[in-house]
Structure formats: structure tokens, C-alpha cells
Amino acid sequence: MEVHQIIKRILVTEKSTAAREKSNKYFFEVDRQANKIEISAAVEKLFKVKVADIRIMHVLGKKKRLGRIIGQKSSWKKAIVTLVAGNRIEISEGA
């Protein structure tokens, strides 16, 4: 798989911003088929940083209702990547 297929997007939330400032952790939405080794290699190649640790979690899709019809959003995979001290990823938030 190519690195742009593995790393879908960087998640920017209050929780991820606090973790980034406190302990150099970055949150990514990744491909559901990717494993830790592929994610680590993709982050290192894409952002030119050194990865120290990776944690992965599966996020289940929420059930949504529109009138009588009940649907469900897609499930996805989240990766929390800890970088080696001294490395950082530049993220432009907003415009």
C-alpha cells in the first residue's frame, strides 16, 4: 500500500492538540487494513520523523436515524503515534 492510502488524515481535536503539546503524540485516521509496522513506515516516510510508539484503536460507526430509517456510519481505525523527542510534525490548523 502507498503511504497516502495508509494515512488518510491527521485528526485535530482538543484532545489530540493537548496530547501533541504535552507528550508529542499525533492522532491519525488510517486505513482499516493497515498494521502498526505499515503505519510507522508511512509516518516516517511522509513526515520525515522518527516514530517511538504506536497505539491503534478501532472506532465503531455510530447509528444514525432519519425519520423511520436507521442507518450506520462507517467504522474506522485511529492510530496514536508517539514521536521521538525533538521530532515534530507541522500542522496548519484553520486557514
C-alpha positions as CSV (number, residue, x, y, z in Angstrom):
1,M,0.0,0.0,0.0
2,E,1.1,3.6,-0.7
3,V,1.7,6.0,2.2
4,H,-1.2,8.2,1.2
5,Q,-3.5,5.2,1.2
6,I,-2.4,4.2,4.7
7,I,-2.5,7.7,6.3
8,K,-5.9,9.2,5.5
9,R,-5.8,12.4,7.6
10,I,-4.5,14.0,10.7
11,L,-7.1,14.3,13.5
12,V,-7.2,17.8,15.0
13,T,-9.3,17.9,18.2
14,E,-9.0,19.4,21.6
15,K,-7.8,16.0,23.0
16,S,-5.2,15.5,20.2
17,T,-3.9,19.1,20.5
18,A,-3.4,18.6,24.2
19,A,-1.6,15.3,23.7
20,R,0.6,16.8,21.0
21,E,1.7,19.6,23.2
22,K,2.1,17.5,26.4
23,S,3.7,14.3,25.1
24,N,4.5,14.6,21.4
25,K,1.6,12.3,20.3
26,Y,-0.2,12.7,17.0
27,F,-3.6,11.2,16.0
28,F,-4.3,9.9,12.5
29,E,-7.2,8.3,10.7
30,V,-5.6,5.3,9.0
31,D,-6.7,2.6,6.6
32,R,-8.6,-0.3,8.3
33,Q,-6.3,-2.9,6.8
34,A,-3.0,-1.2,7.9
35,N,-1.0,-2.6,10.8
36,K,1.5,-0.9,13.1
37,I,4.5,-1.6,11.0
38,E,3.0,-0.1,7.9
39,I,1.7,2.9,9.8
40,S,5.1,3.5,11.3
41,A,6.8,3.3,8.0
42,A,4.3,5.6,6.3
43,V,4.6,8.3,9.0
44,E,8.4,8.2,8.9
45,K,8.4,8.4,5.1
46,L,5.7,11.0,4.8
47,F,6.7,13.5,7.5
48,K,10.5,12.6,7.8
49,V,10.4,11.9,11.6
50,K,11.3,9.1,13.9
51,V,8.4,7.1,15.5
52,A,8.8,5.8,19.1
53,D,5.5,4.1,19.7
54,I,2.1,3.4,18.0
55,R,-1.2,2.6,19.5
56,I,-4.2,1.6,17.4
57,M,-7.9,1.5,18.1
58,H,-11.0,0.6,16.1
59,V,-13.7,3.3,16.2
60,L,-17.2,1.8,15.6
61,G,-19.6,3.7,13.4
62,K,-22.4,5.5,15.2
63,K,-26.0,4.6,14.4
64,K,-27.9,7.5,12.9
65,R,-31.6,7.9,12.4
66,L,-33.5,9.9,9.8
67,G,-37.2,9.6,10.5
68,R,-38.1,5.9,10.4
69,I,-34.9,4.9,8.7
70,I,-32.0,3.8,10.8
71,G,-28.5,3.8,9.2
72,Q,-25.0,3.5,10.5
73,K,-21.8,5.5,9.8
74,S,-18.7,3.5,8.7
75,S,-16.3,2.2,11.3
76,W,-12.7,3.4,11.0
77,K,-9.3,3.0,12.6
78,K,-7.4,5.5,14.6
79,A,-3.6,5.5,15.3
80,I,-1.9,7.4,18.1
81,V,1.7,7.9,17.1
82,T,4.3,9.0,19.6
83,L,7.4,10.6,18.1
84,V,11.0,10.6,19.4
85,A,11.9,13.6,21.5
86,G,13.0,16.5,19.3
87,N,10.8,15.5,16.3
88,R,7.6,17.3,15.4
89,I,5.1,17.5,12.6
90,E,4.0,20.9,11.4
91,I,0.2,21.1,11.3
92,S,-1.6,24.2,10.0
93,E,-4.9,24.5,11.9
94,G,-7.6,26.6,10.3
95,A,-7.0,29.0,7.5
